[in-house]
Amino acid sequence: MPRYLTQHTLACLTRQGAEALAQRMQAGGLARAERVLVNMLEGKMFVEFRANTREDLEAWLKTEGMHFDFLVRIEWEMHGDKLQIAE
């Protein structure tokens, strides 16, 4: 299943609020967060999702009321010293 990277702006969320949001993202559905990275100082959240298609992920985010700043499919990643197709 393809992976996607999203960026979200956290407007005035506490750490507990960011944690609750991350838990919602990990709960699943059409898309499921595998990794969540947060910078509270700058109010940014980066999330690695798995979803069948970009459209599925966008629809899920919209249904959940989660705005995103950007969304990109992860196509390649480094394994050791080689760039390989992301799985």
C-alpha positions, 0 to 999 in steps of 0.5 A: 500500500502506498505511503504519503507524507503530509504536513499540518499546521497546529493552531493553538493545540496543546501537547494533549490536543496534538496527541489526541489528533495523532491518535485519531490519525492512527485509528485508521479507515481509508487511511492510517497514520504510521508515523507522526512527528510534531514540533509544538514550538512552530506548530507543525505536524508531519505524518506518514500515512498508508492509503490505497490512493491519494484520493482516498487519503484526501477524502479521509482527511476531508471527512475527518476535518483535517486540513493539510498544508501539503500531501506528497506520495513517497516514491523512493527512499534510501536503504543503506547507500541505495535509493530504492522504490518505496514500498 
